[in-house]
Amino acid sequence: MKKLFVFVAMLWITSAAFAQNTYKAVIRDAQTNQPLAGATVKVTTANLATKSDDSGAVSIINIPSGSQTIQYSFVGYQTKLETLSFPLNQDTVLVVILEAEHEDEHLDEVIITATRSSRTIDNIPTRVEVIAGEELDEKGNMKPGDIRMLLAESTGIQTQQTSATSGNSAIRIQGLDGKYTQIIRDGFPLYSGFSGGLGLLQIAPLDLQQVEVIKGSSSTLYGGGAIAGLVNLVSKKPTDERQLNFLLNGTSALGFDGSGFYAQKFDKVGMTVYAAYNKGSAYDPSDIGLTATPKFDRFTLNPKVYVYFNEATRLSAGLNATTEKRIGGDINFVKGKPSVANPYFEKNTTGRYSSQLELVHNLGENERMTIRNSVSYYDRSISLPAYQFSGVQVSTYSEANYSRNTERADWVFGVNLLTDNFTEDKYENNELRSYNHSTIGGFVQNTWTMSNSLSMESGVRGDYHNDYGFFFLPRVSGLWKINGRFSTRLGAGMGYKAPTVFTEDAERIQFRNVLPLNVTETKAEHSFGANYDVNYQTTFFDGNVGLSINHMFFYTRINDPLLLTELSSGNLAYQQPKGNLNTKGMETNAKITFRDFKLFIGYTLADVNQRSEENSSTYPLVSKHRLNNGLMYEVEDKWKIGAEAYYYGRQKLNDGATGKSYWTAGLMAEKIWERFSIFINFENFTDTRQTKFDTIYTGSITSPVFRDIYAPVDGFVVNGGVKIRL
């Protein structure tokens, strides 16, 4: 009997030791409580592993009894370890909460300022694209003197050069003219109307913290002009730790960029200072006798002071000052060695000055009052042989808004006043195109978290324009987080654009023979736009490979578009034939990460058409198909090496011809040390130039008639330099 008892006891102990258990859990995000699909769960002591499904659920069988260590991991989240004793004393499914990585673990939360919300980019119903951090730094290496490349290499954005010799450019979002995109700086509209000329060429990226791009109507908060989209340039702010950065850059086209940025916050005062000198030399790689890049000298100084009265109240005051002299045209004339009697030239002299004042007062833990004002002065003169155009624009922007942010809802209420006065200088018998506009508006916006997976943003704006009357502008967008891998957004809104003579078409001909607008016969352009996107992200191979895909459909219709039309007299007048301008298409962005490699692939389909009562035609200077690819290899704080390739499809030109499709490609590298780094960039090393496969002008070299510029004209350019951090 005793032997039988011992045998039974040993059998029971052995069976218990080899008993198999099942573990069930749901993995969730600590902040949103959303399930995390694709999280890895390992029983490290038993060499068992699985991944969570779309609902965040995991199930592991055949777990031995006894103490076992469970490891939970997910890209962007802190790894969690837990010791459990099996068999568990419960039958319920466990809920495991994972925390996002902290900032010192290199996962910064991106707060969007353009939407006036306190939410991060992943939790905003409005679709916002952000260029920040390493990407902003890399784009700055390629063209430190301006932001053309920074924007142009984004999916869905195209840079349109409007002057062959001065290099002036505008951006097009989803194929629409630059006049339909509003560019603001820290919420201030400093680059509208006349002051939009040369704007992209005179903004450098060194003092920018991030660039926010909203595609589609964004008129609720910022009023008219944001029909195609909005670009918000967010300046760097002072911190307790001193920032002192310098950048020196030179190019094979004999250009030079030197800039410095300083920022620091003391006890009650903080300040930032950005200063730069940018120089360009006359450059003609095609040897056609005309400058592909002009000669210019530009000086920039942007100081800003922050006063922290107490924890609740902050005042900031800043100035932006830019002066530039730019001349392009006959290469020998620009170099000071004219070889013909009456050389062609284009001179641009600009002075850009603006002030920004902002007072922020926290009324409570969740309430804030903001008062802001800016005054801008812009003076530009354009000189050509036997022709001159110049004028001064003085504009002001004033706003007061109240915001309340709670766990479930954010509210913004505000009023603003915008004035825009342009005074053209009188030359001989030219008809003056001066104007004096004022717009007063009020807006309300609400962002509502309906559940852990569903949120909505809605707003309405009312504007009264002194020349064009009242505008009612509603907008709505929604975000649905389907699960940890899938999310989707849907948005729609209305917009308007008050007419002025400052368009790409008029800029292209330096405003020659453009007649003044007849206010009694023209009306504002009205628009409706919508977009829908789907986002997917996941990981493979135990989190070593990451994949994210964003696909967006877009549509915008502009009624009564203002068109520059040639009259029988040879003059040009703005007319509004009955019809519309509409753009429809899609964008696809994919990002694949593997260890130190990042691959970016973007595709844009933009079908833009001009419709009237009689016919429909393809809108000029739009690449219907565009592809952008980038591969980056980065060893943190040591190396950055990147390669890029861009494809532009055929474009219809204003003269009825069709431009050829083309590719451009580039390479860049940066070696990083603690206090400085050196970089080199081989831009357009395929030497793609429009002059290789098409012409850029007709007529004689002394009196050229320029055609549309739809491809690069400067060709292969190498630039390199040093960045210093003290």
C-alpha positions in Angstrom: 0.0 0.0 0.0 2.8 2.4 0.9 4.5 1.7 -2.5 1.2 2.3 -4.3 0.8 5.7 -2.5 4.3 6.8 -3.4 3.8 5.8 -7.1 0.5 7.7 -7.3 2.1 10.8 -5.7 5.0 10.7 -8.1 2.7 10.3 -11.0 0.6 13.3 -9.9 3.7 15.5 -9.4 5.1 14.5 -12.8 1.8 15.3 -14.6 1.6 18.6 -12.8 5.1 19.5 -13.9 4.3 18.8 -17.5 0.7 20.2 -17.4 0.0 22.5 -20.4 -1.8 25.9 -19.8 -3.4 28.5 -22.1 -2.7 32.2 -21.8 -5.1 34.8 -23.2 -4.8 38.6 -23.2 -5.7 41.8 -25.1 -2.9 44.3 -25.8 -4.0 48.0 -25.6 -2.5 51.5 -25.9 -2.1 53.2 -22.5 -3.3 56.6 -23.7 -6.1 55.8 -26.1 -7.1 52.3 -24.9 -7.1 51.2 -28.5 -6.1 47.6 -29.3 -2.6 47.1 -30.7 -2.6 44.8 -33.7 0.7 43.1 -34.4 2.2 43.4 -30.9 4.6 40.6 -30.1 4.1 38.4 -27.0 6.8 36.0 -25.9 7.0 33.4 -23.1 10.7 33.8 -22.8 11.2 30.9 -20.3 9.4 28.5 -22.7 10.5 29.8 -26.1 6.9 30.5 -27.2 5.7 33.5 -29.1 2.8 35.0 -31.0 1.4 38.3 -32.3 -1.9 40.0 -31.5 -4.7 40.0 -34.0 -6.7 43.0 -35.3 -8.6 43.2 -32.0 -5.3 43.1 -30.0 -6.0 39.6 -28.7 -3.4 36.9 -28.2 -3.6 33.3 -27.2 -0.7 31.0 -26.3 -1.1 27.3 -25.6 1.1 24.6 -24.2 2.6 26.8 -21.5 4.2 24.7 -18.7 3.1 25.1 -15.2 5.2 27.2 -12.9 6.7 30.7 -12.9 6.9 32.1 -16.5 8.2 35.4 -17.8 6.0 37.1 -20.5 7.5 39.8 -22.7 5.3 42.3 -24.6 6.8 44.5 -27.4 5.5 46.7 -30.2 7.2 49.3 -32.4 7.1 52.7 -30.8 6.2 51.3 -27.4 8.2 50.4 -24.3 8.9 46.7 -23.9 7.1 45.2 -20.9 8.1 42.2 -18.8 5.7 40.3 -16.5 6.1 37.2 -14.4 3.1 35.0 -14.0 2.6 31.7 -12.2 0.8 29.0 -14.1 -1.8 27.7 -13.9 -3.4 31.1 -13.5 -6.0 31.4 -10.8 -8.5 33.0 -13.1 -10.3 32.2 -16.4 -10.7 35.8 -17.5 -8.8 37.4 -20.4 -6.0 39.7 -19.2 -5.7 43.3 -20.4 -2.1 44.4 -21.0 -1.4 48.1 -21.3 1.7 49.3 -23.2 3.1 52.8 -22.8 4.5 54.8 -25.8 8.2 55.4 -25.7 9.3 58.6 -24.0 10.9 61.6 -25.8 14.3 60.6 -24.6 13.8 57.3 -26.4 13.5 59.2 -29.6 9.7 59.1 -30.2 8.6 62.7 -30.0 4.9 63.5 -30.1 4.2 65.9 -32.9 1.7 68.6 -31.8 -0.1 70.2 -34.7 -0.5 74.0 -34.4 -2.3 74.7 -37.7 -5.5 73.2 -36.4 -5.4 75.1 -33.1 -5.9 71.9 -31.2 -3.9 70.3 -28.3 -3.9 66.9 -30.0 -1.1 65.0 -31.5 -1.0 64.2 -35.2 -2.3 60.7 -34.8 -5.4 61.9 -33.0 -6.5 64.8 -35.3 -9.5 64.2 -37.6 -8.1 66.6 -40.1 -5.4 65.0 -42.3 -2.1 66.8 -41.6 1.3 66.0 -43.1 4.3 67.1 -41.1 7.9 67.6 -42.2 10.0 67.8 -39.1 13.1 66.5 -37.3 15.5 64.4 -39.4 13.5 64.9 -42.6 13.5 68.7 -42.2 17.2 68.5 -41.5 17.9 66.4 -44.6 16.0 68.6 -46.9 17.9 71.6 -45.5 21.2 69.9 -46.6 19.9 69.8 -50.2 18.9 73.5 -50.5 19.8 75.4 -47.4 18.8 78.8 -48.9 15.0 78.3 -49.4 12.2 75.8 -49.0 11.4 75.0 -52.6 12.9 71.5 -52.5 11.5 70.8 -49.0 8.0 71.2 -50.3 8.4 70.0 -53.9 9.7 66.6 -52.9 6.5 65.9 -50.9 3.8 63.7 -52.5 1.0 65.8 -54.1 3.0 69.1 -54.2 4.7 70.4 -57.3 6.9 73.5 -57.6 6.1 75.6 -60.6 8.9 77.9 -61.8 7.3 81.1 -63.2 10.4 82.8 -64.5 13.2 81.2 -66.6 15.8 83.8 -65.6 14.9 84.9 -62.1 14.0 81.5 -60.8 10.7 82.7 -59.2 8.5 79.8 -58.2 5.1 78.9 -56.7 3.8 75.7 -55.2 0.9 73.7 -56.5 -1.0 71.4 -54.2 -3.0 68.7 -56.0 -2.4 70.5 -59.3 -4.0 73.8 -58.4 -2.4 77.2 -58.9 -0.2 78.6 -56.1 -2.8 81.4 -55.5 -5.1 78.7 -54.0 -2.5 77.7 -51.3 -2.1 79.8 -48.2 1.3 80.0 -46.7 1.4 81.2 -43.1 4.2 81.5 -40.5 3.3 80.6 -36.9 -0.4 81.3 -37.8 0.3 84.7 -39.5 -0.5 85.2 -43.2 2.7 86.9 -44.3 2.9 85.6 -47.9 -0.3 86.5 -49.7 -1.1 88.7 -52.7 1.9 90.7 -53.9 4.1 89.5 -51.1 3.8 85.9 -52.3 6.2 86.8 -55.2 9.6 85.4 -54.5 8.2 84.0 -51.2 9.5 80.4 -51.6 12.9 81.7 -52.5 13.2 83.9 -49.4 12.3 81.4 -46.7 15.1 79.2 -45.3 14.6 76.1 -43.2 17.3 76.5 -40.5 15.0 78.3 -38.0 12.0 76.0 -38.6 10.8 73.5 -36.1 8.4 71.8 -38.5 6.3 72.4 -41.6 2.6 71.4 -41.5 0.7 70.8 -44.7 -3.1 70.5 -44.9 -4.3 69.5 -48.3 -7.8 70.5 -49.2 -10.0 73.4 -48.0 -8.7 74.9 -44.7 -10.7 78.1 -44.6 -12.4 77.7 -41.2 -9.5 79.1 -39.2 -7.6 81.1 -41.8 -10.2 82.5 -44.2 -10.0 82.9 -48.0 -7.2 81.5 -50.1 -6.8 78.1 -48.5 -8.7 76.3 -51.2 -6.0 73.8 -52.3 -4.4 73.7 -48.9 -2.4 75.3 -46.2 1.3 75.4 -45.4 2.1 76.4 -41.8 5.8 77.2 -41.1 6.4 76.7 -37.4 9.4 78.5 -36.0 11.7 77.0 -33.4 11.1 78.1 -29.8 13.6 78.8 -27.0 14.3 76.1 -24.5 16.2 75.9 -21.2 19.1 74.3 -23.1 20.9 76.8 -25.4 20.7 76.3 -29.2 23.5 77.8 -31.3 23.7 76.5 -34.8 25.6 77.6 -37.9 25.4 76.4 -41.4 27.9 77.2 -44.3 27.1 75.8 -47.8 28.6 76.3 -51.2 27.5 75.0 -54.6 29.1 74.1 -57.9 27.0 76.9 -59.5 29.1 79.4 -57.3 26.3 79.9 -54.8 26.8 80.4 -51.1 24.7 80.2 -48.0 25.7 81.3 -44.5 23.3 81.3 -41.6 23.1 81.1 -37.9 20.4 80.4 -35.3 20.4 81.1 -31.5 17.7 80.3 -29.0 17.6 80.1 -25.2 15.1 80.5 -22.4 16.1 82.2 -19.2 14.0 82.6 -16.1 11.4 85.1 -17.4 12.8 85.9 -20.8 13.6 83.8 -23.9 14.8 84.8 -27.3 15.6 83.4 -30.8 17.7 85.1 -33.5 18.1 83.9 -37.1 20.5 85.6 -39.4 21.5 84.6 -43.0 23.3 85.7 -46.1 22.6 84.0 -49.3 24.4 84.6 -52.6 23.9 83.3 -56.1 26.1 83.7 -59.1 25.0 83.9 -62.8 25.1 80.3 -64.1 24.3 79.0 -67.6 25.0 75.2 -67.8 23.3 74.9 -71.2 25.5 77.7 -72.8 22.4 79.3 -74.4 23.4 82.8 -73.2 20.7 83.2 -70.5 21.0 82.6 -66.8 19.6 79.3 -65.4 20.2 80.7 -61.9 20.4 84.4 -61.4 22.9 86.6 -59.6 21.5 87.6 -56.2 22.4 88.8 -52.7 20.0 88.3 -49.9 20.2 89.3 -46.2 17.8 88.0 -43.6 17.4 88.9 -39.9 14.6 87.4 -37.7 14.8 88.2 -34.0 12.1 87.2 -31.5 11.7 87.8 -27.8 9.5 85.8 -25.4 8.4 87.2 -22.0 7.1 84.8 -19.4 5.2 86.9 -16.9 4.1 83.9 -14.9 2.9 80.4 -15.6 -0.3 81.6 -17.1 0.8 84.5 -19.3 3.3 84.7 -22.2 4.1 87.5 -24.6 6.1 87.1 -27.8 7.3 89.8 -30.2 9.2 89.2 -33.4 10.5 90.9 -36.5 11.2 89.4 -40.0 13.4 91.4 -42.3 14.6 90.4 -45.8 16.3 92.5 -48.5 17.4 91.1 -51.8 18.7 92.2 -55.2 18.3 89.6 -58.0 19.2 89.9 -61.6 18.9 87.3 -64.4 18.9 87.4 -68.2 21.8 87.8 -70.6 24.7 85.9 -68.9 27.3 88.4 -70.1 25.3 91.4 -69.1 24.7 90.0 -65.6 28.4 89.3 -65.2 29.1 92.9 -66.1 30.6 92.1 -69.6 27.8 92.9 -72.1 28.4 91.5 -75.5 25.3 92.8 -77.4 23.9 96.3 -77.7 20.5 95.8 -76.1 20.8 92.8 -73.7 17.8 91.2 -72.1 17.6 91.3 -68.3 15.2 90.9 -65.4 15.9 92.7 -62.2 14.0 92.2 -58.9 14.6 94.3 -55.9 12.7 93.4 -52.8 12.3 94.5 -49.2 10.2 92.3 -46.9 9.5 93.5 -43.3 6.9 92.2 -40.9 6.2 92.2 -37.2 4.5 89.6 -35.1 3.0 90.1 -31.6 1.2 87.4 -29.6 -0.2 87.4 -26.1 -1.3 84.1 -24.6 -3.1 83.9 -21.2 -4.3 80.7 -19.6 -7.6 81.4 -17.9 -7.5 78.0 -16.2 -6.1 74.5 -16.6 -8.0 74.0 -19.9 -8.8 77.5 -21.1 -6.7 79.9 -23.0 -7.1 83.4 -24.5 -4.9 84.5 -27.4 -4.5 87.9 -29.0 -2.2 88.3 -32.0 -1.3 91.0 -34.5 1.1 91.3 -37.4 2.0 94.2 -39.7 3.7 93.5 -43.0 5.4 95.8 -45.5 6.5 94.5 -48.9 8.3 96.5 -51.6 9.2 95.0 -54.9 10.4 96.4 -58.2 10.7 94.5 -61.4 12.8 96.0 -64.3 13.1 94.7 -67.8 14.3 96.5 -71.0 11.8 99.3 -71.6 9.5 98.1 -68.9 9.1 98.5 -65.1 6.6 97.3 -62.5 6.8 98.2 -58.8 4.6 98.8 -55.8 4.2 98.5 -52.1 1.9 96.2 -50.2 1.0 97.0 -46.6 -1.1 94.4 -44.8 -2.2 93.7 -41.2 -3.6 90.8 -39.4 -5.3 90.9 -36.0 -7.0 88.1 -34.2 -8.5 87.2 -30.8 -9.5 83.7 -30.0 -10.6 81.6 -27.0 -9.9 77.9 -26.7 -11.0 75.3 -24.3 -9.5 71.8 -24.3 -10.9 68.9 -22.4 -10.4 65.2 -22.5 -13.4 64.7 -24.8 -13.7 68.0 -26.7 -11.7 71.0 -27.9 -13.3 74.3 -28.8 -11.9 77.4 -30.5 -13.9 80.6 -30.9 -12.3 83.6 -32.6 -12.6 86.8 -34.7 -10.0 88.4 -37.0 -9.5 91.3 -39.2 -7.3 91.3 -42.3 -6.4 94.4 -44.3 -4.4 94.4 -47.6 -3.5 97.6 -49.4 -1.4 97.5 -52.6 -0.2 100.7 -54.2 1.3 100.5 -57.6 3.9 103.1 -58.8 3.0 105.1 -61.8 5.1 104.8 -64.9 4.1 106.7 -68.1 0.5 105.8 -69.0 0.2 102.4 -67.3 -3.2 101.7 -65.7 -2.8 101.3 -62.0 -3.8 98.0 -60.4 -3.9 99.2 -56.9 -6.5 98.0 -54.4 -7.5 98.3 -50.8 -9.1 95.2 -49.3 -10.4 94.5 -45.7 -11.9 91.3 -44.4 -13.5 90.7 -41.0 -14.4 87.2 -40.0 -15.5 85.0 -37.1 -15.0 81.3 -36.6 -15.9 78.4 -34.4 -14.3 75.0 -34.4 -15.0 71.9 -32.3 -13.0 68.7 -32.1 -15.0 65.9 -30.4 -13.8 62.5 -29.2 -17.0 60.5 -29.6 -15.3 57.2 -28.5 -11.9 55.6 -28.2 -12.0 54.9 -32.0 -14.1 57.7 -33.4 -13.5 61.5 -33.4 -14.8 64.4 -35.4 -13.8 68.0 -36.2 -16.3 70.5 -37.4 -16.2 74.2 -37.9 -17.8 77.2 -39.5 -16.6 80.6 -40.6 -18.3 83.8 -41.7 -16.2 86.4 -43.6 -17.3 89.8 -44.9 -15.1 91.3 -47.7 -15.4 95.0 -48.4 -15.5 94.4 -52.2 -17.0 90.9 -52.6 -19.5 90.6 -49.7 -20.2 87.8 -47.3 -19.0 84.2 -47.3 -20.2 81.2 -45.3 -17.6 78.5 -44.9 -18.5 75.2 -43.2 -16.0 72.3 -42.8 -16.2 68.8 -41.3 -13.8 65.9 -40.9 -13.8 62.6 -39.1 -11.3 60.0 -37.9 -12.1 56.3 -37.3 -9.4 54.1 -35.8 -10.7 50.8 -37.0 -8.1 48.8 -35.0 -4.4 49.1 -34.1 -3.4 48.8 -37.8 -6.1 50.5 -39.8 -7.5 54.1 -39.5 -9.4 56.2 -42.0 -10.3 59.9 -42.4 -13.0 61.7 -44.3 -13.1 65.5 -44.7 -14.9 68.2 -46.7 -15.2 71.9 -46.7 -15.9 75.1 -48.7 -13.6 78.0 -49.5 -13.2 81.2 -51.5 -10.6 83.4 -53.1 -11.0 87.2 -53.4 -9.5 88.2 -56.9 -6.3 90.1 -57.3 -4.0 90.5 -60.3 -1.3 88.5 -58.5 -1.4 85.1 -60.1 1.1 82.7 -61.7 0.0 83.7 -65.2 0.6 87.4 -64.5 3.9 86.7 -62.7 5.1 84.7 -65.7 4.9 87.9 -67.9 6.0 90.3 -65.1 2.4 91.8 -65.2 3.0 93.4 -68.6 -0.2 94.6 -70.3 -2.3 93.1 -67.5 -5.4 95.3 -67.1 -6.8 96.2 -63.6 -9.6 94.1 -62.2 -13.1 95.4 -62.7 -14.7 94.9 -59.3 -18.2 95.4 -60.5 -17.8 92.6 -63.1 -15.8 90.1 -61.2 -16.8 88.0 -58.2 -14.9 85.8 -55.7 -14.0 82.2 -56.7 -16.0 79.7 -54.6 -14.9 76.1 -53.9 -15.9 72.8 -52.5 -13.4 70.1 -51.7 -13.3 66.7 -50.1 -10.7 64.0 -49.4 -10.8 60.5 -48.0 -7.8 58.5 -46.9 -7.0 55.0 -45.4 -3.9 54.3 -43.3 -2.4 51.0 -42.5 0.7 50.1 -40.4 2.2 46.8 -39.2 5.5 45.1 -38.5 7.1 41.8 -39.6 9.8 39.5 -38.4 9.5 40.3 -34.7 9.2 44.0 -35.3 12.4 44.3 -37.4 10.5 45.4 -40.5 7.9 48.2 -40.3 5.4 49.0 -43.0 3.0 52.0 -43.2 0.8 52.9 -46.1 -1.4 56.0 -46.6 -3.8 56.2 -49.6 -5.9 59.3 -50.2 -8.5 60.3 -52.8 -9.2 64.0 -53.3 -11.6 66.2 -55.2 -11.8 70.0 -55.4 -14.1 72.1 -57.6 -13.7 75.9 -58.0 -16.6 77.7 -59.5 -16.2 80.8 -61.7 -12.4 80.6 -61.8 -10.6 83.8 -62.7 -8.7 83.4 -66.0 -6.2 85.7 -67.6 -7.4 86.2 -71.2 -5.7 87.9 -74.2 -7.8 90.6 -75.8 -7.8 91.7 -79.5 -5.9 94.8 -78.4 -3.0 92.7 -77.1 -3.8 93.5 -73.5 -4.7 90.8 -71.0 -7.8 90.9 -68.8 -9.1 88.7 -66.1 -12.4 87.1 -67.1 -14.8 84.6 -65.5 -16.5 82.5 -68.1 -19.2 80.3 -66.7 -17.7 77.0 -65.7 -15.4 75.5 -63.2 -11.9 74.3 -62.5 -11.8 70.9 -60.9 -9.0 68.5 -59.7 -9.5 64.9 -58.8 -7.0 62.1 -58.1 -5.2 60.2 -55.5 -2.0 60.0 -53.5 -0.2 57.0 -52.2 2.6 57.1 -49.6 4.4 54.0 -48.4 7.2 53.8 -45.9 9.3 50.6 -45.2 11.8 50.5 -42.4 14.4 47.8 -41.8 17.1 48.4 -39.1 19.0 51.5 -40.3 17.2 51.7 -43.7 14.1 53.7 -44.6 12.4 53.5 -48.0 9.8 56.0 -49.0 7.6 55.6 -52.1 5.0 58.2 -53.2 2.7 58.4 -56.2 0.4 61.2 -57.2 -2.4 61.1 -59.8 -3.8 64.6 -60.5 -6.4 65.1 -63.2 -7.1 68.8 -63.4 -9.6 70.1 -66.0 -10.9 73.5 -67.0 -14.6 73.3 -67.9 -16.8 75.9 -69.5 -20.2 75.8 -71.2 -18.6 75.0 -74.5 -15.7 72.6 -73.8 -13.4 70.9 -71.3 -9.6 71.0 -71.5 -6.7 69.8 -69.5 -5.3 72.4 -67.2 -1.7 73.4 -68.1 1.5 72.7 -66.2 0.3 69.8 -64.1 2.1 66.4 -64.1 -0.8 64.0 -64.2 1.5 61.2 -63.0 4.3 61.8 -60.5 6.4 59.3 -58.6 8.9 60.1 -55.8 11.2 57.6 -54.2 13.7 58.0 -51.4 16.1 55.5 -49.7 17.8 56.6 -46.5 20.5 54.8 -44.5 21.1 56.3 -41.1 23.4 55.3 -38.2 22.1 57.5 -35.4 24.4 60.4 -34.6 27.1 59.0 -37.0 26.0 58.8 -40.7 23.2 59.7 -43.1 23.3 58.5 -46.7 20.3 59.0 -49.0 19.3 58.5 -52.6 16.3 60.0 -54.3 14.6 59.6 -57.7 11.6 61.6 -59.0 9.4 61.1 -62.1 7.3 63.8 -63.7 4.8 62.8 -66.3 3.9 64.8 -69.4 2.4 68.3 -68.9 0.2 70.4 -71.2 1.8 73.8 -71.8 0.1 77.1 -72.3 1.1 77.3 -76.0 -0.8 74.1 -76.7 2.3 71.9 -76.9 2.9 68.9 -74.5 6.1 68.8 -72.4 8.1 65.6 -72.2 8.2 63.4 -69.2 11.5 63.1 -67.3 13.3 61.7 -64.3 15.6 63.4 -61.8 17.8 61.8 -59.2 20.0 62.8 -56.3 22.5 61.5 -53.7 23.4 63.0 -50.3 25.6 62.0 -47.4 26.3 63.5 -44.0 28.9 62.5 -41.5 27.9 63.5 -37.9 30.0 64.3 -34.9 28.9 65.6 -31.5 29.4 69.3 -32.3 29.5 69.5 -36.1 28.7 67.6 -39.3 29.8 67.8 -42.9 27.4 67.1 -45.8 27.5 66.8 -49.5 24.6 66.6 -52.0 24.6 65.6 -55.7 21.4 67.2 -56.9 20.0 66.1 -60.3 23.1 64.1 -61.1 21.3 62.8 -64.2 21.7 66.4 -65.4 18.1 66.6 -66.5 17.5 70.0 -68.2 14.6 71.3 -70.2 17.1 72.8 -72.7 18.3 69.2 -73.5 15.0 68.1 -74.9 13.0 71.3 -75.4 13.3 75.1 -75.8 12.7 77.7 -73.1 12.2 80.7 -75.4 11.4 81.8 -78.9 12.6 84.9 -80.7 16.0 86.4 -80.4 18.4 86.4 -77.4 17.9 90.1 -77.0 14.1 89.9 -77.1 13.2 86.4 -75.9 9.6 85.3 -75.5 9.7 82.7 -72.8 7.8 79.4 -72.9 6.6 77.5 -69.9 9.3 76.1 -67.6 8.2 72.6 -66.7 11.6 70.9 -66.1 14.9 71.9 -64.3 17.0 74.4 -66.1 20.1 74.4 -63.8 20.9 70.7 -64.3 23.4 68.9 -62.2 24.6 70.9 -59.2 26.7 69.8 -56.3 26.5 71.5 -52.9 28.2 70.8 -49.6 29.1 72.3 -46.4 29.3 72.2 -42.6 26.9 72.5 -39.8 28.1 73.5 -36.3 26.3 73.0 -33.0 27.7 74.8 -30.0 
